[in-house]
Amino acid sequence: MYIKSEIYFKIINRLNISIIILILLLSFISLNNQRKWTMFYSSMIELREKNNNIIEYISKTEQYFLNEIDHKDNIKRTNPDDLIYLIKTREKERINFISSVFKEIKRGFDDGIYQKGF
């Protein structure tokens, strides 16, 4: 009888160990799923905040354009008498000293051609 009870104890011990292992495994799986749901939920909250900000920006933009439409009648139409024409000045050319010397020498030779007849 003692041997039979020892076998029952071994079977019960194995069952207890397997149940404990099963509980631990399932708890790790549930913790992992809980972590994933938490991450998903936090990302949804961030997305909702961004959507609220976008809605706020859209409403501000609509308000701005509505104000512009209201002020459109107050803007004066221009005609050519109202415009101011500015004279556009030419930009200064960069003068290279050596090229200016050669230009002066060439101009001197060109002037010398007409003075040969005197």
Backbone as CSV, one residue per row, in Angstrom:
resi,resn,N_x,N_y,N_z,CA_x,CA_y,CA_z,C_x,C_y,C_z
1,MET,0.801,-1.185,0.000,0.000,0.000,0.000,0.853,1.262,0.000
2,TYR,1.947,1.165,0.701,2.851,2.305,0.770,3.380,2.658,-0.622
3,ILE,3.668,1.677,-1.443,4.207,1.882,-2.787,3.137,2.523,-3.672
4,LYS,1.909,2.099,-3.547,0.845,2.677,-4.357,0.655,4.152,-4.013
5,SER,0.709,4.465,-2.741,0.554,5.868,-2.337,1.730,6.708,-2.814
6,GLU,2.903,6.140,-2.846,4.080,6.863,-3.340,3.922,7.174,-4.822
7,ILE,3.379,6.256,-5.574,3.142,6.489,-7.009,2.092,7.591,-7.178
8,TYR,1.054,7.587,-6.364,0.036,8.635,-6.433,0.637,10.003,-6.122
9,PHE,1.532,10.035,-5.142,2.178,11.305,-4.795,3.049,11.824,-5.938
10,LYS,3.739,10.895,-6.586,4.580,11.297,-7.717,3.713,11.841,-8.856
11,ILE,2.605,11.176,-9.092,1.715,11.640,-10.161,1.147,13.015,-9.809
12,ILE,0.743,13.193,-8.574,0.183,14.480,-8.142,1.265,15.572,-8.188
13,ASN,2.481,15.225,-7.784,3.587,16.195,-7.858,3.849,16.621,-9.304
14,ARG,3.855,15.655,-10.216,4.078,15.977,-11.637,2.950,16.872,-12.171
15,LEU,1.738,16.542,-11.761,0.605,17.366,-12.191,0.713,18.787,-11.625
16,ASN,1.108,18.896,-10.386,1.271,20.214,-9.777,2.358,21.015,-10.487
17,ILE,3.461,20.374,-10.789,4.565,21.050,-11.481,4.120,21.476,-12.879
18,SER,3.419,20.597,-13.565,2.958,20.944,-14.917,1.934,22.081,-14.859
19,ILE,1.081,22.095,-13.847,0.110,23.184,-13.697,0.828,24.494,-13.398
20,ILE,1.832,24.456,-12.547,2.604,25.665,-12.229,3.315,26.181,-13.479
21,ILE,3.905,25.299,-14.240,4.575,25.698,-15.482,3.566,26.293,-16.465
22,LEU,2.424,25.664,-16.561,1.376,26.164,-17.445,0.899,27.549,-17.002
23,ILE,0.728,27.742,-15.716,0.308,29.046,-15.190,1.365,30.109,-15.496
24,LEU,2.635,29.774,-15.267,3.706,30.727,-15.567,3.762,31.077,-17.057
25,LEU,3.638,30.077,-17.888,3.669,30.303,-19.338,2.510,31.197,-19.779
26,LEU,1.330,30.903,-19.298,0.165,31.709,-19.665,0.255,33.133,-19.110
27,SER,0.829,33.288,-17.925,0.984,34.631,-17.367,1.978,35.453,-18.198
28,PHE,3.065,34.825,-18.665,4.007,35.544,-19.531,3.350,35.935,-20.848
29,ILE,2.560,35.031,-21.383,1.848,35.341,-22.638,0.867,36.492,-22.416
30,SER,0.142,36.460,-21.311,-0.826,37.524,-21.043,-0.118,38.857,-20.792
31,LEU,1.034,38.819,-20.103,1.785,40.058,-19.884,2.281,40.642,-21.204
32,ASN,2.717,39.777,-22.097,3.169,40.248,-23.406,2.008,40.892,-24.162
33,ASN,0.842,40.254,-24.140,-0.321,40.827,-24.815,-0.754,42.138,-24.166
34,GLN,-0.657,42.193,-22.860,-1.001,43.434,-22.163,-0.057,44.565,-22.565
35,ARG,1.229,44.257,-22.698,2.206,45.258,-23.135,1.884,45.743,-24.542
36,LYS,1.516,44.827,-25.440,1.168,45.221,-26.811,-0.076,46.103,-26.824
37,TRP,-1.079,45.756,-26.024,-2.287,46.566,-25.979,-2.006,47.945,-25.396
38,THR,-1.133,47.999,-24.417,-0.780,49.288,-23.835,-0.083,50.167,-24.858
39,MET,0.840,49.587,-25.613,1.530,50.355,-26.656,0.530,50.829,-27.712
40,PHE,-0.380,49.960,-28.109,-1.383,50.328,-29.109,-2.278,51.450,-28.589
41,TYR,-2.698,51.343,-27.346,-3.577,52.346,-26.766,-2.867,53.699,-26.651
42,SER,-1.615,53.691,-26.233,-0.874,54.951,-26.131,-0.672,55.580,-27.505
43,SER,-0.432,54.768,-28.526,-0.302,55.329,-29.877,-1.634,55.900,-30.358
44,MET,-2.740,55.279,-29.982,-4.054,55.814,-30.352,-4.316,57.151,-29.657
45,ILE,-3.894,57.279,-28.422,-4.062,58.549,-27.703,-3.244,59.647,-28.377
46,GLU,-2.004,59.325,-28.758,-1.173,60.308,-29.462,-1.805,60.711,-30.781
47,LEU,-2.352,59.749,-31.499,-3.003,60.038,-32.777,-4.223,60.935,-32.579
48,ARG,-4.980,60.686,-31.536,-6.141,61.523,-31.252,-5.713,62.953,-30.930
49,GLU,-4.624,63.117,-30.170,-4.126,64.457,-29.859,-3.673,65.180,-31.126
50,LYS,-2.992,64.448,-32.014,-2.565,65.068,-33.271,-3.760,65.473,-34.116
51,ASN,-4.786,64.636,-34.159,-5.996,64.985,-34.909,-6.664,66.225,-34.325
52,ASN,-6.702,66.318,-33.011,-7.286,67.501,-32.376,-6.486,68.748,-32.732
53,ASN,-5.159,68.629,-32.756,-4.327,69.769,-33.140,-4.572,70.158,-34.590
54,ILE,-4.721,69.163,-35.449,-4.967,69.447,-36.863,-6.313,70.136,-37.023
55,ILE,-7.307,69.679,-36.299,-8.626,70.317,-36.364,-8.526,71.767,-35.893
56,GLU,-7.749,72.009,-34.846,-7.569,73.373,-34.358,-6.881,74.242,-35.397
57,TYR,-5.833,73.719,-36.052,-5.139,74.485,-37.096,-6.068,74.768,-38.277
58,ILE,-6.881,73.782,-38.634,-7.818,73.978,-39.750,-8.821,75.072,-39.398
59,SER,-9.313,75.059,-38.185,-10.289,76.084,-37.797,-9.643,77.471,-37.780
60,LYS,-8.388,77.568,-37.331,-7.690,78.859,-37.356,-7.487,79.336,-38.787
61,THR,-7.127,78.412,-39.680,-6.922,78.772,-41.080,-8.230,79.230,-41.713
62,GLU,-9.314,78.512,-41.440,-10.618,78.917,-41.970,-11.001,80.300,-41.460
63,GLN,-10.749,80.555,-40.193,-11.072,81.860,-39.622,-10.262,82.960,-40.287
64,TYR,-8.997,82.690,-40.549,-8.140,83.680,-41.212,-8.672,84.003,-42.602
65,PHE,-9.010,82.965,-43.384,-9.491,83.208,-44.738,-10.865,83.879,-44.740
66,LEU,-11.692,83.541,-43.782,-12.981,84.231,-43.683,-12.785,85.708,-43.368
67,ASN,-11.832,86.018,-42.500,-11.522,87.425,-42.213,-10.988,88.130,-43.445
68,GLU,-10.168,87.449,-44.221,-9.630,88.044,-45.450,-10.752,88.317,-46.452
69,ILE,-11.686,87.409,-46.543,-12.822,87.618,-47.457,-13.652,88.813,-46.981
70,ASP,-13.825,88.942,-45.669,-14.577,90.089,-45.142,-13.861,91.404,-45.428
71,HIS,-12.533,91.406,-45.384,-11.756,92.630,-45.604,-11.479,92.899,-47.076
72,LYS,-11.929,92.021,-47.942,-11.638,92.174,-49.369,-12.253,93.449,-49.936
73,ASP,-13.409,93.832,-49.446,-14.079,95.028,-49.958,-13.376,96.306,-49.516
74,ASN,-12.598,96.233,-48.441,-11.907,97.418,-47.944,-10.612,97.700,-48.694
75,ILE,-10.151,96.749,-49.491,-8.890,96.925,-50.209,-9.149,97.757,-51.457
76,LYS,-8.298,98.765,-51.682,-8.459,99.653,-52.830,-7.861,99.014,-54.064
77,ARG,-8.568,99.137,-55.166,-8.043,98.659,-56.439,-7.035,99.684,-56.950
78,THR,-5.938,99.220,-57.454,-4.903,100.146,-57.939,-5.077,100.407,-59.424
79,ASN,-4.590,101.548,-59.837,-4.534,101.884,-61.253,-3.112,102.340,-61.566
80,PRO,-2.775,102.577,-62.813,-1.390,102.934,-63.136,-0.905,104.213,-62.473
81,ASP,-1.811,105.115,-62.118,-1.384,106.352,-61.452,-0.875,106.079,-60.039
82,ASP,-1.337,104.998,-59.441,-0.934,104.672,-58.074,0.432,104.007,-58.011
83,LEU,0.905,103.474,-59.120,2.152,102.723,-59.109,3.355,103.654,-59.142
84,ILE,4.382,103.256,-58.475,5.633,104.010,-58.475,6.636,103.192,-59.267
85,TYR,7.161,103.813,-60.303,8.143,103.111,-61.130,9.531,103.531,-60.682
86,LEU,10.299,102.585,-60.303,11.673,102.847,-59.874,12.615,102.575,-61.031
87,ILE,13.622,103.395,-61.148,14.619,103.196,-62.198,15.576,102.120,-61.719
88,LYS,15.712,101.132,-62.532,16.593,100.027,-62.162,18.018,100.416,-62.541
89,THR,18.880,100.420,-61.567,20.272,100.797,-61.825,21.048,99.574,-62.286
90,ARG,22.019,99.852,-63.126,22.861,98.760,-63.594,23.849,98.398,-62.504
91,GLU,24.100,97.141,-62.423,25.084,96.702,-61.433,26.479,97.064,-61.920
92,LYS,27.333,97.401,-60.985,28.713,97.744,-61.346,29.435,96.510,-61.851
93,GLU,30.107,96.703,-62.956,30.903,95.603,-63.484,32.208,95.520,-62.713
94,ARG,32.671,94.348,-62.543,33.987,94.185,-61.922,35.037,94.482,-62.978
95,ILE,35.916,95.324,-62.627,36.947,95.740,-63.586,38.249,95.031,-63.241
96,ASN,38.747,94.320,-64.226,40.029,93.663,-64.075,41.104,94.633,-64.548
97,PHE,42.107,94.855,-63.744,43.129,95.858,-64.050,43.888,95.504,-65.332
98,ILE,44.276,94.256,-65.477,45.079,93.856,-66.645,44.246,93.978,-67.915
99,SER,42.991,93.534,-67.880,42.160,93.638,-69.085,41.890,95.094,-69.430
100,SER,41.747,95.979,-68.414,41.544,97.404,-68.722,42.787,98.006,-69.350
101,VAL,43.969,97.584,-68.938,45.209,98.088,-69.546,45.281,97.665,-71.004
102,PHE,44.959,96.396,-71.290,44.990,95.929,-72.680,43.948,96.647,-73.536
103,LYS,42.775,96.937,-72.965,41.750,97.663,-73.710,42.236,99.074,-74.057
104,GLU,42.930,99.725,-73.128,43.471,101.072,-73.381,44.531,101.031,-74.474
105,ILE,45.361,100.020,-74.435,46.412,99.900,-75.463,45.769,99.659,-76.825
106,LYS,44.769,98.786,-76.894,44.082,98.511,-78.162,43.383,99.769,-78.681
107,ARG,42.755,100.534,-77.773,42.100,101.767,-78.197,43.126,102.769,-78.726
108,GLY,44.291,102.769,-78.093,45.365,103.660,-78.577,45.800,103.288,-79.981
109,PHE,45.961,101.980,-80.252,46.332,101.547,-81.605,45.231,101.902,-82.609
110,ASP,43.976,101.731,-82.195,42.860,102.073,-83.092,42.843,103.571,-83.398
111,ASP,43.132,104.407,-82.424,43.189,105.853,-82.656,44.376,106.215,-83.548
112,GLY,45.460,105.463,-83.439,46.654,105.736,-84.247,46.420,105.492,-85.729
113,ILE,45.515,104.613,-86.076,45.226,104.328,-87.473,44.714,105.582,-88.173
114,TYR,43.878,106.376,-87.511,43.285,107.539,-88.131,44.276,108.736,-88.158
115,GLN,45.341,108.686,-87.404,46.276,109.800,-87.332,47.433,109.648,-88.321
116,LYS,47.477,108.607,-89.103,48.583,108.385,-90.023,48.582,109.416,-91.163
117,GLY,47.415,109.921,-91.510,47.345,110.849,-92.637,47.876,112.227,-92.325
118,PHE,48.138,112.620,-91.144,48.583,113.957,-90.824,50.035,114.114,-90.996
